[in-house]
Amino acid sequence: MSKPAWKKPLGVDVLTAARARIGEVLDAFPRVYLSGPSGKDSGVMMHLVCEEARKRGRKVGVLFMDLEAQYAATIAFVHEMFSRYADVIDPFWVALPLHLRNAVSMHQPFWVSWDPRCREAWVREPDPRSITDPARFPFYRAPDGDDAMEFEEFIDLFGHWYGNGEATACLVGIRANESLNRWRAISGNHHRFQNHKWTVWKGGGVFNAYPIYDWRTEDIWTYYGKTGLPHNRVYDLMHRAGVPLHQQRICQPYGDDQRRGLWLYHVLEPVTWTRVVARVAGARSGALYAGKSGNIQGNRIVTLPEGYTSWEAFARFLLESMPRSEADHYRAKIAAFLGWYAPRGYEDGIPDEADAHAEAARKAPSWRRVAKTLLKNDRLCKGLGFSQTDGTHYDKWRKITQKRHATWMHFLR
């Protein structure tokens, strides 16, 4: 029996297909906006969308989330794009305080962009074009100390606000082959617009559309090369710095995955770098070690430090050395991890080590896996098999976990 094909040829090139998808969205939805532009993919999206919008004599919204820590080249690119397509866009350059992950510090696991309490430490001043007045968006929740609106929450509510009760499409420039998370965002069992596999219903009258979901990195640069249209020049700097083509990404620098590119600020824009490392706790050390494959990030080969006879003892030491709130967070996750494996052949506890390949595939539990998760400051605990937790339900989850795994929580104290 033959395996089902994951890819079905459409009989047309990806550029023609993308233009057709964008045209269909513009013709079907009374309200359309796009997310970006800052990176190479969202830049292509904006070029294509504005091209089709001009043909139809209509405007589209453009949402650019300015999270403060940005390359100067990125800001210059956004300026260029907004000016180039001023006749067909309704711009929303948002520079408001938002709650974001800081994966380079356990003492400051989150930070707030454009935090009014530390204006002197801002990486840069908001752009004159940007929206800094919280009253501009009735759904926005102003920060109260460290309690600020989540980035994902703003994105979701913006779509419903922009739609104003009408059918609305958000055009997103992400590609399925870029990462597993992006493939999951597009694939899966979703409600879709007219059964198009490149659309996902987001609730209410809002759909996300991914017209370039089937493009490869080579397609992106072929488009720029053949058209000569503007792109973010920071990619040129990345190329000169020796960053491989498929690893060139632009995003906020302190996130769980994004921290691996934090060191690039020092290489590409030294002036921006001095502000970036001073903005949040742990940024300088995070940049230093994110570019290495040694023990501090728990990547690849990890050896037990001298003075410890077991990974369990080392993991307990790491828990004890953390701030209390962070240690409690990890204990709840580890308790769930231990509790899940207990009735599956590990009633007497998990081993200190298991086969390295089985551990890497997350098919075997061990205290070495736990220690590596702690070393990497993997707050989502992906290394233990957890997926991203919805922040609005996290406290409820912790209470349930603490009750359900009371035995294991006690064991970890």
C-alpha positions, 0 to 999 in steps of 0.5 A: 500500500503506497503512502499518501503524498504530502505534497500535491503538484498544482501544475503552476509556479508558486508566484502565480499561485500566490497571486491567485490566492491573494486576488481571491482573498481581496475579491472575497473579503470586504476587510483585508489586512496583512501582518508585517513587513519586517522580514524577507517573507513578510516583505514579499507578501506586502509587495504581492498584496499591494500589487494586487490591491492596486489592480483593484483600486482598493486599500489594505491594512498593514499591521507592524508590531514594533517591539522596540528591540529592532535592527535599524535596518528593519526600521528603515525597510518598514519606512521604505515599504510604507512610503512605496505603497502609501496609496494602497495601505492603511498603516498601523505601526504599533509601539505599545507596551506588551508582555514578552518572553525573556529566555536569557534570564531566570531572574527576569523571565519576561519583559515589557516592550516600551515599558514606561517605567524604564524609558531611559533604557529603551533600545530606541525611541518610538518612530514618529509614525507609530501609534503610542496612544493606548486609546487608539485601540479600545481593546488594548489593556494598559500595563499595570506594573509587570502585568501587561497585555500579551503579544498574541492577545493583541494580535488576536483582538486586533483582527476582530477590531479591524473587521468591525463585524465584517468578514475579515482576512489577515494575510500572513507571510509565513512558510510551512517549511520554515519551522515545525511550529509554522507548519502546524499553524497552517496544517492540521484539522482547521476550519477553512475558507472554502476548504482552501488548505492555505487558510485557517479560521481564527474565530468570528468572521476572521480568517488567516490566509497564507498565500506563500505557505508553499514557497521555499527560501530559494523562491523568496530570494529568486523573487527579490532578485528577478524583480529588484524590489526592496528587501530588508538590508539586514539580510545582506549583513547576515550574508556577509557575516556568514549566516547560512541562508536558511538560518537568516531570521528577524524577530525580537531577540530575547525569545526561547528560539530567537535568542540563538540569533542575539549575538548577531546584533553585536556583529551587524549593528554594534550601536544597536547592540549596546542598547539591546544588552542593557535592556533586559537581564541576561542579554549579554550572557545569552548572546555569548552562549547562544552562539556556542554548543556547550553546556550552558545552553544544554545543546548537543553533548552535555557532561555532568559537572565535576562534584556531582554523582548523578543528573538528579542531584544536579537537576535539584541543585539547579532548581534550588539556585533559581528564583522561587517563582521560576523554581515552582514553575519548573517543579510543576512541569517536572512533577507532571513529567514524572507523574506521566511516566510513573504508570508506564513502567517507571513506578520507582522513578525515572533513570538518571540516564537513558539512550542518548538518541532516545532522549533526543527523540523524547522517547525515554525519560531521564534526569539528564533530560530534566537537567538539560531542560533547566540548563537551556532555560526552556521555560515551556519545557519542550525538552520534556514533551510539553507544548506552549501553554496558553498564558490565560489558563496557566494558573489554572493548569498549575493548580490542577497539576499541583493537586494531581501530582502532589506526590511528585511535587513533594518529592521535588521539594 
